[in-house]
Amino acid sequence: MPKVFESIKEWNIFRKSSLSNIKSIGFIPTMGCLHEGHCSLIKKSILENDFSVLSIFVNETQFADKSSYKNYPRTIQEDLEIARYEKVDAVIFPASNEIYPDDFHYKVVEDNISLFREGTYRPGHFTGMLTVVLKLLNIVRPHRAYFGEKDYQQYELIKGMKEAFFIDTEIILCSIIRNKNGVALSSRNRNLSEEQMELAKHFPLLLSSKQLSPEQITAKLRALGFKVNYIEEVNERRYGSVQIGETTLIDNFLV
């Protein structure tokens, strides 16, 4: 059973007293509602480190829509069971007032990559994301931290932040985990009905097509009933974001 820490102070005491001789600490930051994609990050961390830490924190500051924050699925008991099964060494799930004692007055702002794609459709999202990731890295002080390729723009920003602020943590990119229909796993997928999940399989299929241009992909997706936020190609990688009902799906492929 993993050691569970509900306060940063408890974690700091444990890290100082019990982990001083640990050669490598791996870190998997999450917002909970764990799935096989998260489990793949956990497995990689355990394989590459002596001690692995999972955080569960639904970060309000990266939600432009407060109703999306309130409706974000929270499954803490299931998550702890998954952490136990995957043999995570420690789980941290701090309260919001511990993470933001300053009430979010101090922020990490990036003014280049964050302005495009997800940054256009989710104003303020990346500022909240970068701020909480920096805080969590400072709290855990891991040697390696693991992030999924599905959120590739997020990975680019975190990697850039690491370099800009001389953060002594290696940022590891992990492959996208997909379901049998090729849909990238996401905590939000559980909001899709069976009919919507059947529709969702067309998104990665079209997005990955090397025979179609972004404009052609957009037209085909709209004809199928998707709301298309963007289909863009940057540095030989194609990014896409669509909506099915109230649920947003994002994905990317090398082209």
Secondary structure, 3 states (H helix, E strand, C coil): CCEEECCHHHHHHHHHHHCCCCCCEEEEEECCCCCHHHHHHHHHHHHHCCEEEEEECCCHHHCCCHHHHHHCCCCHHHHHHHHHHCCCCEEECCCHHHHCCCCCCCCCCCCCHHHCCHHHHCCCHHHHHHHHHHHHHHHHCCCEEEEEHHHHHHHHHHHHHHHHCCCCCEEEEECCCECCCCCECCHHHHHCCHHHHHHHCHHHHHHCCCCCCHHHHHHHHHHHCCEEEEEEEECCEEEEEEEECCEEEEEEEEC
